[in-house]
Amino acid sequence: MNHQRRPQGMPSRPRLWNGAGFMPFRLEVLTPVFVGSGEELSPLEYVIRQEERGHALYLVDGSGWLRAHHDDAAVRSALLAGDMLGLRRLLSERLDVALYAQARLPIRLPALGGKLREIIHDPRSNSKAEILPFVRNAVTGCAVLPGSSLKGALTTPLLDHLDGLRAKLGLPGLAANYADTRKDMFGDISEHAMQALKVADIDIAPQGTGLVAAQEVRRSPGKTATPKPPCEALLPSSTPLYGSLHMDCRSGQPAVELPCGARFSRRQLGELCNAFYLARFRREWETFYAQPHLERTRQALRAVRERVETLDPERQWLVRVGRYSHVECVTVSRNAPSSRKGHGKTRTLADGLLPFGWIILHFCSETEYAEGCDAVRSAIGSARQTREERRAAREARLREAARQREEARDQQRRREEEAAAQAARLAALPPEERAIAALSQAGADDAAAMSLFQMLDGMPEPARRRAAAALKIFWENSGKWQGKQLSKKQKEKVQRIRDILGA
């Protein structure tokens, strides 16, 4: 650390961003990471599907599905009744994920997927069944690890170091007056020292996240734990992720320069991060995971412990980021939160096994960074294209269904108009002509035939011949014109018609 103090009153130099300060890295996820969007998703925004390898959660366009199926009797009934429990069951049972899915989250814990499905399909359950989603890019729809979360995790070790120096000098620390002390360390907001460090958001490839149960465990077994909603977490994966940070070079070398003139290089920041987070990892290992009821976690963390014990601060930084990182990793040593009841007595584990938030930043070449970013962007682009094609297919299907509904309405309207016109024409005819026309219409029955037959004697000759012809056609079509099966009376009627027609 270089303590070249700038003379008081001298204006600060402008920041210098150049290639020397650009530092790409590969992100190694050691344990699940959860950075929430601040939202909670209900079963009207996701569905659970049982698949060959277990369960998966699909984030879906529930409102789009409802618009497409609002004419469905069951959906309409649930909407009119305000039956949200029934509506979410219908959506879960009927939604086609091929058309409405926006993302797929694998569920590694079998009991979690089964429990969510059971809650959603149980008509007696009033559970909200909400989940906590990861931050997502509004354009691509994919999860993204915010650079601000990483920057906060990188800033905490520096804060802790400076707070420790103040303790050695007998000065009040952050716990005494956080705002003023931090301003004294880093300067006013307009010239804040941490502006010298920029951290870019990190795009996460599709299916780089999954749904995990956030299970609280206590250091002392047997005590009741606080229930937490399941959450979408970035999972340890063989698919690498890439990010970058950029350091100001106005001092001649990439560094974070404090108002007092102290400068922290990349290596020095790495040393602070590794020391700060490794001490806390060890403390959790010794305090929590040495307990007999947490032996499974201890065994699962052995490989992680071996990774974090031998890091080169020039090339590898240990960081803990995101929710459930726990208070010790997000506050300085002298700021022990004694006001928080139960501090240090619980941990939240992903699927009841691994702690959240542990990652390593591996600084890499620009070539590796560019190729890695291209691979992630390509995967995101393919997923986005697939969603667009599915959305287009869905919209086309909706348009076709709307066209068919409109065509059916038009046909019904034409039938009604034609029926009304026909009724008006019949009403204007004389009785005998009306009876002849009625027998010629589709749906005419034996009663109409008998009524017309009884009118024959009173009809003038031209009308009587038309009536006889209509009766002949009707009886031919109904099988009552000829044959041994005809009754005596029917034979007499047929003969009467023959006589009139001269046949």
Secondary structure, DSSP 8 states (H G I E B T S, - for coil): -EE----TT---------GGGEEEEEEEE-S-B--B-S--B-TTSEEEEEETTEEEEEEE-HHHHHHHTTTSHHHHHHHHHT-HHHHHHHHHHH--HHHHEEEEEEE--HHHHHHHHHHHH-TT------BB-B-B-TTT--BEE-HHHHHHHHHHHHHHHHHHHHHHTT---TTT-HHHHHHHHH--GGG-GGGGEEE--EE--TTSEEEE-EEEEESSTTS-------EEEE---SS-EEEEEEE--TTSSS-EE-TTSEEE-HHHHHHHHHHHHHHHHHHHHHHTTTSGGGHHHHHHHHHHHHHHTS--TTTEEEEE-STTS-GGGTS-TT---TTSTTTTSEEEEETTTEES-EEEEEE--HHHHHHHHHHHHHHHHHHHHHHHHHHHHHHHHHHHHHHHHHHHHHHHHHHHHHHHHHHHHHHTS-HHHHHHHHHHSTT--HHHHHHHHHTGGGS-HHHHHHHHHHHHHHHHHTT-SSSTT--HHHHHHHHHHHHHHT-
